[in-house]
């Protein structure tokens, strides 16, 4: 379980969200989650302290949700890989 938002830096939160996004086995879901994390942090790069605290709290909720979703998705994931994940595709 991640520490409370006040104890975690934005960089650590970003790393945890990216790590959680990479834990999805499905290519499309994984790339979507990574895009969401990157765009969310880019949009909110320059915010004041009060807004940053609210965003960190929201990010903590998103991290927990993403971890739960990754667990469920990976339980029911199929064995087939996406065409983009196969090697030798030119």
N, CA, C and O atoms as CSV, one atom per row, in Angstrom:
chain,resi,resn,atom,element,x,y,z
A,1,UNK,N,N,0.847,-1.179,0.000
A,1,UNK,CA,C,0.000,0.000,0.000
A,1,UNK,C,C,0.892,1.242,0.000
A,1,UNK,O,O,1.843,1.308,0.778
A,2,UNK,N,N,0.607,2.221,-0.851
A,2,UNK,CA,C,1.450,3.413,-0.922
A,2,UNK,C,C,1.272,4.294,0.312
A,2,UNK,O,O,0.214,4.298,0.942
A,3,UNK,N,N,2.335,5.048,0.648
A,3,UNK,CA,C,2.220,5.962,1.786
A,3,UNK,C,C,1.260,7.100,1.480
A,3,UNK,O,O,0.891,7.302,0.323
A,4,UNK,N,N,0.847,7.849,2.506
A,4,UNK,CA,C,-0.074,8.961,2.263
A,4,UNK,C,C,0.545,9.985,1.318
A,4,UNK,O,O,1.770,10.068,1.229
A,5,UNK,N,N,-0.278,10.776,0.605
A,5,UNK,CA,C,0.232,11.701,-0.403
A,5,UNK,C,C,1.228,12.705,0.140
A,5,UNK,O,O,2.158,13.078,-0.574
A,6,UNK,N,N,1.071,13.156,1.372
A,6,UNK,CA,C,1.985,14.159,1.900
A,6,UNK,C,C,3.382,13.595,2.100
A,6,UNK,O,O,4.358,14.345,2.091
A,7,UNK,N,N,3.492,12.285,2.280
A,7,UNK,CA,C,4.784,11.664,2.513
A,7,UNK,C,C,5.476,11.256,1.219
A,7,UNK,O,O,6.649,10.883,1.244
A,8,UNK,N,N,4.784,11.317,0.103
A,8,UNK,CA,C,5.345,10.875,-1.162
A,8,UNK,C,C,5.576,12.073,-2.085
A,8,UNK,O,O,4.708,12.935,-2.228
A,9,UNK,N,N,6.736,12.114,-2.698
A,9,UNK,CA,C,7.026,13.208,-3.617
A,9,UNK,C,C,6.309,12.958,-4.950
A,9,UNK,O,O,5.945,11.823,-5.257
A,10,UNK,N,N,6.112,14.006,-5.730
A,10,UNK,CA,C,5.476,13.823,-7.046
A,10,UNK,C,C,6.269,12.880,-7.950
A,10,UNK,O,O,5.681,12.118,-8.718
A,11,UNK,N,N,7.585,12.927,-7.865
A,11,UNK,CA,C,8.397,12.036,-8.695
A,11,UNK,C,C,8.190,10.579,-8.289
A,11,UNK,O,O,8.083,9.702,-9.147
A,12,UNK,N,N,8.136,10.325,-6.998
A,12,UNK,CA,C,7.892,8.964,-6.526
A,12,UNK,C,C,6.498,8.493,-6.935
A,12,UNK,O,O,6.317,7.333,-7.307
A,13,UNK,N,N,5.516,9.388,-6.867
A,13,UNK,CA,C,4.155,9.042,-7.289
A,13,UNK,C,C,4.136,8.714,-8.778
A,13,UNK,O,O,3.494,7.751,-9.197
A,14,UNK,N,N,4.837,9.510,-9.574
A,14,UNK,CA,C,4.920,9.268,-11.013
A,14,UNK,C,C,5.522,7.886,-11.279
A,14,UNK,O,O,5.003,7.121,-12.092
A,15,UNK,N,N,6.610,7.580,-10.594
A,15,UNK,CA,C,7.266,6.274,-10.777
A,15,UNK,C,C,6.336,5.132,-10.397
A,15,UNK,O,O,6.265,4.124,-11.099
A,16,UNK,N,N,5.626,5.288,-9.292
A,16,UNK,CA,C,4.699,4.238,-8.867
A,16,UNK,C,C,3.565,4.050,-9.864
A,16,UNK,O,O,3.161,2.920,-10.137
A,17,UNK,N,N,3.047,5.149,-10.412
A,17,UNK,CA,C,1.971,5.051,-11.405
A,17,UNK,C,C,2.468,4.389,-12.688
A,17,UNK,O,O,1.766,3.564,-13.273
A,18,UNK,N,N,3.675,4.748,-13.125
A,18,UNK,CA,C,4.237,4.129,-14.327
A,18,UNK,C,C,4.477,2.647,-14.080
A,18,UNK,O,O,4.205,1.823,-14.953
A,19,UNK,N,N,4.980,2.303,-12.911
A,19,UNK,CA,C,5.212,0.897,-12.564
A,19,UNK,C,C,3.895,0.117,-12.572
A,19,UNK,O,O,3.835,-1.009,-13.065
A,20,UNK,N,N,2.858,0.717,-12.028
A,20,UNK,CA,C,1.549,0.058,-12.009
A,20,UNK,C,C,0.999,-0.083,-13.427
A,20,UNK,O,O,0.399,-1.104,-13.764
A,21,UNK,N,N,1.201,0.937,-14.255
A,21,UNK,CA,C,0.721,0.878,-15.639
A,21,UNK,C,C,1.446,-0.214,-16.419
A,21,UNK,O,O,0.838,-0.891,-17.248
A,22,UNK,N,N,2.721,-0.388,-16.162
A,22,UNK,CA,C,3.493,-1.416,-16.869
A,22,UNK,C,C,3.140,-2.829,-16.433
A,22,UNK,O,O,3.521,-3.793,-17.097
A,23,UNK,N,N,2.427,-2.966,-15.340
A,23,UNK,CA,C,2.090,-4.301,-14.850
A,23,UNK,C,C,0.920,-4.939,-15.608
A,23,UNK,O,O,0.640,-6.123,-15.420
A,24,UNK,N,N,0.239,-4.174,-16.458
A,24,UNK,CA,C,-0.830,-4.741,-17.278
A,24,UNK,C,C,-0.213,-5.612,-18.367
A,24,UNK,O,O,0.764,-5.214,-19.003
A,25,UNK,N,N,-0.775,-6.790,-18.583
A,25,UNK,CA,C,-0.265,-7.670,-19.630
A,25,UNK,C,C,-0.771,-7.267,-21.008
A,25,UNK,O,O,-0.059,-7.435,-21.998
A,26,UNK,N,N,-1.973,-6.745,-21.088
A,26,UNK,CA,C,-2.559,-6.367,-22.366
A,26,UNK,C,C,-1.902,-5.096,-22.884
A,26,UNK,O,O,-1.836,-4.088,-22.180
A,27,UNK,N,N,-1.418,-5.153,-24.118
A,27,UNK,CA,C,-0.690,-4.031,-24.715
A,27,UNK,C,C,-1.524,-2.751,-24.747
A,27,UNK,O,O,-1.043,-1.686,-24.357
A,28,UNK,N,N,-2.756,-2.850,-25.204
A,28,UNK,CA,C,-3.592,-1.660,-25.351
A,28,UNK,C,C,-3.889,-1.004,-24.006
A,28,UNK,O,O,-3.832,0.221,-23.891
A,29,UNK,N,N,-4.200,-1.788,-23.009
A,29,UNK,CA,C,-4.490,-1.251,-21.680
A,29,UNK,C,C,-3.230,-0.642,-21.088
A,29,UNK,O,O,-3.271,0.438,-20.499
A,30,UNK,N,N,-2.107,-1.341,-21.246
A,30,UNK,CA,C,-0.830,-0.847,-20.713
A,30,UNK,C,C,-0.451,0.501,-21.328
A,30,UNK,O,O,-0.087,1.431,-20.609
A,31,UNK,N,N,-0.534,0.606,-22.636
A,31,UNK,CA,C,-0.171,1.853,-23.302
A,31,UNK,C,C,-1.149,2.973,-22.972
A,31,UNK,O,O,-0.739,4.127,-22.845
A,32,UNK,N,N,-2.420,2.660,-22.832
A,32,UNK,CA,C,-3.411,3.659,-22.446
A,32,UNK,C,C,-3.099,4.199,-21.056
A,32,UNK,O,O,-3.124,5.410,-20.836
A,33,UNK,N,N,-2.810,3.311,-20.129
A,33,UNK,CA,C,-2.504,3.736,-18.760
A,33,UNK,C,C,-1.240,4.591,-18.735
A,33,UNK,O,O,-1.194,5.595,-18.025
A,34,UNK,N,N,-0.229,4.217,-19.486
A,34,UNK,CA,C,0.996,5.019,-19.541
A,34,UNK,C,C,0.733,6.405,-20.127
A,34,UNK,O,O,1.254,7.404,-19.632
A,35,UNK,N,N,-0.080,6.458,-21.186
A,35,UNK,CA,C,-0.419,7.768,-21.773
A,35,UNK,C,C,-1.160,8.631,-20.778
A,35,UNK,O,O,-0.887,9.827,-20.670
A,36,UNK,N,N,-2.100,8.040,-20.045
A,36,UNK,CA,C,-2.862,8.800,-19.041
A,36,UNK,C,C,-1.957,9.363,-17.947
A,36,UNK,O,O,-2.105,10.517,-17.544
A,37,UNK,N,N,-1.026,8.548,-17.474
A,37,UNK,CA,C,-0.104,8.992,-16.423
A,37,UNK,C,C,0.756,10.135,-16.938
A,37,UNK,O,O,0.874,11.172,-16.285
A,38,UNK,N,N,1.355,9.951,-18.106
A,38,UNK,CA,C,2.244,10.985,-18.659
A,38,UNK,C,C,1.496,12.289,-18.923
A,38,UNK,O,O,1.974,13.367,-18.570
A,39,UNK,N,N,0.333,12.189,-19.537
A,39,UNK,CA,C,-0.412,13.413,-19.861
A,39,UNK,C,C,-0.918,14.103,-18.600
A,39,UNK,O,O,-0.941,15.332,-18.538
A,40,UNK,N,N,-1.318,13.336,-17.605
A,40,UNK,CA,C,-1.780,13.935,-16.352
A,40,UNK,C,C,-0.694,14.718,-15.654
A,40,UNK,O,O,-0.950,15.802,-15.130
A,41,UNK,N,N,0.513,14.190,-15.638
A,41,UNK,CA,C,1.607,14.903,-14.993
A,41,UNK,C,C,2.064,16.095,-15.818
A,41,UNK,O,O,2.461,17.114,-15.252
A,42,UNK,N,N,2.019,15.995,-17.138
A,42,UNK,CA,C,2.387,17.141,-17.974
A,42,UNK,C,C,1.389,18.279,-17.825
A,42,UNK,O,O,1.785,19.443,-17.749
A,43,UNK,N,N,0.109,17.960,-17.784
A,43,UNK,CA,C,-0.932,18.990,-17.649
A,43,UNK,C,C,-0.820,19.742,-16.336
A,43,UNK,O,O,-1.098,20.940,-16.277
A,44,UNK,N,N,-0.418,19.054,-15.292
A,44,UNK,CA,C,-0.412,19.644,-13.959
A,44,UNK,C,C,1.001,19.919,-13.445
A,44,UNK,O,O,1.239,19.910,-12.238
A,45,UNK,N,N,1.929,20.161,-14.358
A,45,UNK,CA,C,3.319,20.371,-13.968
A,45,UNK,C,C,3.505,21.651,-13.160
A,45,UNK,O,O,4.331,21.691,-12.248
A,46,UNK,N,N,2.766,22.672,-13.476
A,46,UNK,CA,C,2.944,23.946,-12.765
A,46,UNK,C,C,1.651,24.302,-12.029
A,46,UNK,O,O,0.794,25.016,-12.551
A,47,UNK,N,N,1.536,23.790,-10.815
A,47,UNK,CA,C,0.374,24.078,-9.987
A,47,UNK,C,C,0.841,24.600,-8.638
A,47,UNK,O,O,1.996,24.413,-8.256
A,48,UNK,N,N,-0.053,25.248,-7.928
A,48,UNK,CA,C,0.296,25.758,-6.602
A,48,UNK,C,C,0.257,24.623,-5.574
A,48,UNK,O,O,-0.144,23.503,-5.891
A,49,UNK,N,N,0.673,24.921,-4.355
A,49,UNK,CA,C,0.821,23.896,-3.315
A,49,UNK,C,C,-0.517,23.253,-2.934
A,49,UNK,O,O,-0.588,22.042,-2.729
A,50,UNK,N,N,-1.560,24.053,-2.841
A,50,UNK,CA,C,-2.875,23.511,-2.456
A,50,UNK,C,C,-3.397,22.570,-3.539
A,50,UNK,O,O,-3.865,21.469,-3.247
A,51,UNK,N,N,-3.312,23.009,-4.776
A,51,UNK,CA,C,-3.761,22.172,-5.893
A,51,UNK,C,C,-2.896,20.923,-6.007
A,51,UNK,O,O,-3.405,19.844,-6.312
A,52,UNK,N,N,-1.591,21.059,-5.766
A,52,UNK,CA,C,-0.694,19.907,-5.840
A,52,UNK,C,C,-1.070,18.863,-4.786
A,52,UNK,O,O,-1.021,17.664,-5.059
A,53,UNK,N,N,-1.444,19.311,-3.588
A,53,UNK,CA,C,-1.855,18.382,-2.529
A,53,UNK,C,C,-3.118,17.616,-2.939
A,53,UNK,O,O,-3.219,16.410,-2.714
A,54,UNK,N,N,-4.070,18.320,-3.536
A,54,UNK,CA,C,-5.294,17.662,-4.015
A,54,UNK,C,C,-4.992,16.669,-5.132
A,54,UNK,O,O,-5.562,15.579,-5.178
A,55,UNK,N,N,-4.093,17.056,-6.027
A,55,UNK,CA,C,-3.736,16.165,-7.131
A,55,UNK,C,C,-2.989,14.928,-6.633
A,55,UNK,O,O,-3.163,13.837,-7.176
A,56,UNK,N,N,-2.162,15.094,-5.607
A,56,UNK,CA,C,-1.453,13.938,-5.046
A,56,UNK,C,C,-2.440,12.974,-4.387
A,56,UNK,O,O,-2.277,11.756,-4.471
A,57,UNK,N,N,-3.453,13.519,-3.739
A,57,UNK,CA,C,-4.481,12.667,-3.130
A,57,UNK,C,C,-5.237,11.905,-4.225
A,57,UNK,O,O,-5.503,10.711,-4.087
A,58,UNK,N,N,-5.574,12.595,-5.295
A,58,UNK,CA,C,-6.255,11.952,-6.423
A,58,UNK,C,C,-5.357,10.890,-7.065
A,58,UNK,O,O,-5.826,9.813,-7.433
A,59,UNK,N,N,-4.070,11.201,-7.195
A,59,UNK,CA,C,-3.131,10.238,-7.785
A,59,UNK,C,C,-3.002,8.991,-6.918
A,59,UNK,O,O,-2.842,7.888,-7.440
A,60,UNK,N,N,-3.069,9.157,-5.603
A,60,UNK,CA,C,-3.008,8.004,-4.708
A,60,UNK,C,C,-4.212,7.092,-4.931
A,60,UNK,O,O,-4.079,5.868,-4.959
A,61,UNK,N,N,-5.378,7.696,-5.088
A,61,UNK,CA,C,-6.581,6.896,-5.382
A,61,UNK,C,C,-6.435,6.189,-6.727
A,61,UNK,O,O,-6.783,5.015,-6.855
A,62,UNK,N,N,-5.925,6.896,-7.721
A,62,UNK,CA,C,-5.730,6.314,-9.049
A,62,UNK,C,C,-4.724,5.167,-9.002
A,62,UNK,O,O,-4.893,4.154,-9.680
A,63,UNK,N,N,-3.677,5.336,-8.195
A,63,UNK,CA,C,-2.673,4.276,-8.068
A,63,UNK,C,C,-3.291,3.019,-7.486
A,63,UNK,O,O,-3.056,1.922,-7.993
A,64,UNK,N,N,-4.067,3.159,-6.443
A,64,UNK,CA,C,-4.724,1.994,-5.836
A,64,UNK,C,C,-5.678,1.326,-6.822
A,64,UNK,O,O,-5.735,0.100,-6.920
A,65,UNK,N,N,-6.424,2.154,-7.548
A,65,UNK,CA,C,-7.354,1.614,-8.543
A,65,UNK,C,C,-6.602,0.876,-9.643
A,65,UNK,O,O,-7.006,-0.211,-10.057
A,66,UNK,N,N,-5.517,1.463,-10.112
A,66,UNK,CA,C,-4.741,0.848,-11.185
A,66,UNK,C,C,-4.132,-0.472,-10.729
A,66,UNK,O,O,-4.084,-1.429,-11.502
A,67,UNK,N,N,-3.671,-0.536,-9.494
A,67,UNK,CA,C,-3.113,-1.782,-8.973
A,67,UNK,C,C,-4.180,-2.872,-8.888
A,67,UNK,O,O,-3.917,-4.029,-9.217
A,68,UNK,N,N,-5.384,-2.500,-8.447
A,68,UNK,CA,C,-6.475,-3.483,-8.390
A,68,UNK,C,C,-6.856,-3.945,-9.794
A,68,UNK,O,O,-7.055,-5.137,-10.031
A,69,UNK,N,N,-6.955,-2.999,-10.718
A,69,UNK,CA,C,-7.334,-3.351,-12.088
A,69,UNK,C,C,-6.284,-4.255,-12.725
A,69,UNK,O,O,-6.626,-5.205,-13.430
A,70,UNK,N,N,-5.029,-3.970,-12.485
A,70,UNK,CA,C,-3.966,-4.800,-13.056
A,70,UNK,C,C,-4.070,-6.229,-12.544
A,70,UNK,O,O,-3.882,-7.179,-13.303
A,71,UNK,N,N,-4.366,-6.380,-11.275
A,71,UNK,CA,C,-4.516,-7.719,-10.708
A,71,UNK,C,C,-5.661,-8.469,-11.378
A,71,UNK,O,O,-5.509,-9.628,-11.762
A,72,UNK,N,N,-6.802,-7.808,-11.516
A,72,UNK,CA,C,-7.965,-8.445,-12.121
A,72,UNK,C,C,-7.724,-8.730,-13.602
A,72,UNK,O,O,-8.039,-9.820,-14.080
A,73,UNK,N,N,-7.172,-7.765,-14.326
A,73,UNK,CA,C,-6.896,-7.968,-15.751
A,73,UNK,C,C,-5.943,-9.139,-15.957
A,73,UNK,O,O,-6.130,-9.949,-16.865
A,74,UNK,N,N,-4.918,-9.224,-15.107
A,74,UNK,CA,C,-3.932,-10.283,-15.275
A,74,UNK,C,C,-4.477,-11.653,-14.889
A,74,UNK,O,O,-3.965,-12.669,-15.360
A,75,UNK,N,N,-5.499,-11.704,-14.046
A,75,UNK,CA,C,-6.130,-12.979,-13.729
A,75,UNK,C,C,-6.855,-13.559,-14.937
A,75,UNK,O,O,-6.874,-14.775,-15.131
A,76,UNK,N,N,-7.444,-12.698,-15.739
A,76,UNK,CA,C,-8.251,-13.135,-16.868
A,76,UNK,C,C,-7.598,-12.855,-18.219
A,76,UNK,O,O,-8.268,-12.900,-19.251
A,77,UNK,N,N,-6.313,-12.568,-18.221
A,77,UNK,CA,C,-5.618,-12.251,-19.472
A,77,UNK,C,C,-5.479,-13.497,-20.329
A,77,UNK,O,O,-5.245,-14.600,-19.833
A,78,UNK,N,N,-5.628,-13.288,-21.619
A,78,UNK,CA,C,-5.439,-14.381,-22.555
A,78,UNK,C,C,-3.959,-14.586,-22.827
A,78,UNK,O,O,-3.136,-13.737,-22.485
A,79,UNK,N,N,-3.627,-15.689,-23.428
A,79,UNK,CA,C,-2.240,-15.998,-23.710
A,79,UNK,C,C,-1.712,-15.375,-24.984
A,79,UNK,O,O,-0.510,-15.428,-25.246
A,80,UNK,N,N,-2.596,-14.780,-25.786
A,80,UNK,CA,C,-2.160,-14.214,-27.059
A,80,UNK,C,C,-1.585,-12.822,-26.877
A,80,UNK,O,O,-2.078,-12.022,-26.082
A,81,UNK,N,N,-0.528,-12.552,-27.635
A,81,UNK,CA,C,0.068,-11.227,-27.608
A,81,UNK,C,C,-0.472,-10.414,-28.784
A,81,UNK,O,O,-0.944,-10.959,-29.783
A,82,UNK,N,N,-0.386,-9.120,-28.633
A,82,UNK,CA,C,-0.782,-8.223,-29.702
A,82,UNK,C,C,0.230,-8.319,-30.833
A,82,UNK,O,O,1.375,-8.713,-30.609
A,83,UNK,N,N,-0.167,-7.974,-32.012
A,83,UNK,CA,C,0.720,-7.992,-33.156
A,83,UNK,C,C,1.887,-7.020,-32.937
A,83,UNK,O,O,2.971,-7.228,-33.482
A,84,UNK,N,N,1.679,-5.983,-32.162
A,84,UNK,CA,C,2.727,-5.013,-31.884
A,84,UNK,C,C,3.773,-5.556,-30.912
A,84,UNK,O,O,4.888,-5.039,-30.849
A,85,UNK,N,N,3.424,-6.580,-30.166
A,85,UNK,CA,C,4.345,-7.152,-29.195
A,85,UNK,C,C,5.166,-8.320,-29.741
A,85,UNK,O,O,6.139,-8.733,-29.110
A,86,UNK,N,N,4.793,-8.855,-30.894
A,86,UNK,CA,C,5.510,-9.996,-31.432
A,86,UNK,C,C,6.825,-9.554,-32.029
A,86,UNK,O,O,6.932,-8.463,-32.589
A,87,UNK,N,N,7.819,-10.402,-31.909
A,87,UNK,CA,C,9.145,-10.089,-32.451
A,87,UNK,C,C,9.204,-10.488,-33.920
A,87,UNK,O,O,8.499,-11.387,-34.378
A,88,UNK,N,N,10.048,-9.805,-34.618
A,88,UNK,CA,C,10.266,-10.152,-36.014
A,88,UNK,C,C,9.282,-9.497,-36.979
A,88,UNK,O,O,9.273,-9.818,-38.167
A,89,UNK,N,N,8.458,-8.585,-36.477
A,89,UNK,CA,C,7.522,-7.881,-37.345
A,89,UNK,C,C,8.250,-6.689,-37.932
A,89,UNK,O,O,8.792,-5.862,-37.199
A,90,UNK,N,N,8.263,-6.601,-39.235
A,90,UNK,CA,C,8.995,-5.501,-39.895
A,90,UNK,C,C,8.084,-4.372,-40.255
A,90,UNK,O,O,8.533,-3.371,-40.814
